[in-house]
Amino acid sequence: MGAFLGVCLTHNYSIFSATSAYEQQSIPVSVRVSGLTTAASFGVLALSSIPVVRALGITVASMVIFALLVIELEHLSGLRKSP
């Protein structure tokens, strides 16, 4: 369940990133804030003493953080290619 939720969230962020790249604009701040708050929320769940809740929190938080890192690195690599 956590992996499915993580994939859905990261897919959402990648759509916004691809749309911004296609329109040659920067990634909206709202996407970054949404990703960070999602990672923080599920990071709090990762601190739970209930194993299922902890696993859900770790899975989703790590997937969202990884997706945000990839989006940021992709954006930075695109800036280097600009004249």
N, C-alpha and C positions, 0 to 999 in steps of 0.2 A: 504494500500500500504506500509506504514511504517513497519507494523508487518511482512509482507511478505519479505521485504528487510532485516529486522533484523534477521528473521529466516534463510534466505539464508546465510547471513554473519556469523552468529554464527555456522551454520552447517559446513561451510568451516573451521572455526577455530577448531571445534571439530574433524574434519577429520584429520587435521594436528596433533592435540594433541593425538588422538588415534593411528595414525601411529607412532608417536614418542614413545609412551608407548609400542607399540607392538615390536618395534625395540630396546627397552630399552635405549633410548637416551633422552636427554633433548629436550624440545620444542625449535624449532629454534627461534632465536632472530627476524628474519623477521616476524614471526607470531605475536609476541608481538608488534613490531613496527607498523605493519599493523593495528592491532586492536586498538592501541592507537591513530594513526592518523585518523582512521575512526571515533572513538569516539569523537575526537577533532573536526573533520570537521562537524559532525552532531550536536555536542555541540554548535558550532557557529550558526548553523541553528536554534537551540532551543532558541536563543536569539532574533529571528526575531519578528517583530511586526505583521507579517501576521499570523493569527491563524493556517492555514493549514501547512505552512512551520514550524512553531514552534512545532506543534504536530508531524510532521514527524521527526524533529530533536530530540525531547525528546524521542520518541519511539525507534528510531534506536540507539541513543547514549546509552540509558539505557540498551537495550538488549545486545549491544556489550560489555559494561562495565561488566554487569552481567556474560556474557559468559567468558570474560577474567578472572574474579575473580574465577569462577568455575574451569577453566582450571588450574590456578595457585594453588588453594587449592588442587585440585586433584593431581597435580604434587608434592606438599609438603607432602601430605599424603602418597604418594608412596615412598618418601624418608625415611619416618619413618619406613616403613616396611623392608627396606633394612638392612642386617646385618652389 
